[in-house]
Amino acid sequence: MLIPISNCMFLLLLLTGSMISISSTSWFSAWIGLELNMLCFIPLITSKMNLYLSESAVKYFLIQAMGSALLISSSFFFISFPIISHIFILSSLLLKLAAAPFHFWFPQIIEGLMWPQVFLLSSLQKLAPMALMSYLHMNYIMTNMIIFSAMLSAILGALGGLNAMYLRKIIAFSSINHLSWMLIAILTSEMLWLFYFFIYLIMLSTIVTMFYKLNMFTLSSLIQYYHNNPYQFFLIIVNLLSIGGLPPLIGFVPKWLLIQTMVNYYLIPPLLIILTSSLITLYFYMRIINPLMMMFNPMISFNMKSNMIMCSFYFSSFVMSFNLLGLFLPMFTLLS
């Protein structure tokens, strides 16, 4: 099915807004880029007439407008109270990123979106706020704020996905957990958070594309679907384990590099918390995989019609080859 021209135009303007924010030389032009990004994402949400999509669009607009208002109000204190102004800027960016304790809106909006919008909101929409956060001149208070937000995001992102039965909600809490790693990476190395973001972008795109092609939204539909296709079964297991950060898959590589960097900076308490949270996120990914492994048996026939929508050979080969790049882990450690 062809993508409507209007959606292509809004997507291009969305990327343009992100580029304006990233390349801006003032906070006013950065705010303009963020507003352009927000206003172009809302038509992409409401591309189909649906009550849930409209509700998610309204919620997203209100939250982003609140973050933009906080960003603009920080200019009032810039001359007299520069420290307070920078704290307001940081708080507005954390709100736009859905970092804890400002994460409350993210899972609720994700639940009402389709898979392409889920991918955009979980990845590309976070690029500009994280880039602007890396431009801030960090002081002691702001550094502690980011570390506290990262630890809280790791905990809430891990615990929130334990009882989730919907795939979109699991992806939402997993995104909050991955955001905790990227927040720490922003404090330590600019290249490291960009590398982490790029790896997460590819992993998320592969798993979201599979769910979109198969029209999957719940764990039960996933279990019913994968009982008679071993190749798709193995492909989704590799993707889930990779995005969960299981070594030696590619999802573990940026985490391993960040672990080494945090040890060098003596960030041991945050490291222990986000490592523990990563084990919990890996557990709720295993909750998806275990029923599939138990249900998969070539000797069992369920007498059900198969309407498989097979991924193309090139896409499947790319997914497998990318996730297995983590087998070259010793080469990545030489870069750290």
HURAQUI-V472317 format. One line per field, one symbol per residue. phi: phi as a letter, one per 30 degrees, with the letter a starting at -180 (. if undefined). psi: psi as a letter, one per 40 degrees, with the letter a starting at -180 (. if undefined). Layout:
BEGIN
phi=???
psi=???
END
This chain:
BEGIN
phi=.ddeddddddddddddddddddcdcbdddddddddddddddddddcdcdbddddddddddddddddddddddddddcdddbddddddddddddddddidddccedddddedccddddeddddbddcddddddddddddcdddddddddddddddddddddddcdccdddddddddddddddddddddcaddddddddddddddddddddddddchcbbdddddddcdbbdddddddddddddddiddcddddddddddddddddchcdeddddddddddddddddddddeddddddaddccchbdcbdcdddddddddeddddddddceedddddd
psi=hihiddddddddddddddddddeieidddddddddddddddddddfdihiddddddddddddddddddddddddddedddgdddddddddddddddefiiefeddddddddeiidddddddecdeedddddddeeihhadddddddddddddddddddddedehehddddddddddddddddddddddhddddddddddddddddddddddddefheidddddddfefgddddddddddddddefhifidedddddddddddddefgddddddddddddddddedddddddddddhhdehhefihhfhghiidddddddddddedeefdddddde.
END
